[in-house]
Amino acid sequence: MNTYVILRRSGWRSPEELEAAAERSTKVGEEMSEDIRWIRSYVLEEDGGSVGTVCVYQASSPEAIHEHASRAELPVDEIIAVADTVRVRPDPEAASA
């Protein structure tokens, strides 16, 4: 599997919509476990109160990412293959809600 970054700009009107999408994504990901694995996501504050994400996935191909997104009803604005990882510090702790 290769590592990809998926950009989803203004994909949801609220954090609650994003939460429902995450549940669908997890379910479909379990069904497609041979082809795709969700690693992490960063939630973006977008204009007008909507939210987007930058997601890190491992997948067999960009086509598998598109299939997963279609089945889970997720937007995909851009898929970028990751060439390498440079880790300077661990990810910060999530902000409390």
N, C-alpha and C positions, 0 to 999 in steps of 0.2 A: 504494500500500500504506500501511496505517496501522501504528503501533507499538503493541504490547501487552506487558503484563507478565503472566506466567503463574505462579501460585503452585502448587507441588506439594509438599505437606507430607508428610513421612515416607513418601515414595514407594518407597524402597528400603531393604533391610535392611543393605546394606553398600556401600562405595565400588565394589566390583567389580560389583555389580548395576547401579549407576548408570553405570559405564563401558560395560556391555553395552547399556544403554538409550540412551546417547549414540550408540553405533554404529548402532543401529536408527533413531534420530531423524535422523541424518545421511543415511542411505540413503533414507529416506522423503522427507526434505526435498529431496534431489536429484531425486526423481521428481515432486515437487510444486513445482518451482522457480518456476513462474509465480504461485503462490498463497501461498508462505510462505518466509521466510528467517530462520534462527536467527542472532541477533546475539551474545548472550552469556548465560551462566548464572552464578549465584552458588550455591554448594553450602552448605546449611544443616546444622548439627549439630542433630539432633533427639534427643528423649528416648529412652533405651534403645539408643543406638548407631545408630539408623537415620539416613538422610540424606534431605533434601528439597532442592528448588531453587526459586529465583526466576529465571525465564528472561525474557529480552527477545527478542521476535520482531517481525518485520514480516510482516504478512499481509494478504490481501485482505479477510478477514472473520473474526469469531470462529468461524464455522462451519468455515472452513479450518483453524483451530487445532484444533478438535475432531476433524476428519477426520484430520489429521496425527497427533494423539495416539492415536486409535483404531488407525490402521494401524501405528504404532510401538509400541503397547502401553505408553503413558505415561499416568500419572494427570493429571488436571486438576482442581484444587480451585477455582480462580478465575481468570478472565480479566479484566483491567482495561485499558481503553484509556488510552494515554498522551496527555495533553493538551499537554504541552510538556516540554522538557528544560532543566534548569539545571545546568550543569557548572562546578563550583568547582575541582576538581582531576581529573587523570586517574585512572583506576582504579588501585588499588594492585597491585603485582606479586603473582602467586600465591605462596602459601606453599610452600616446598619440602616434598616428601613424605618 
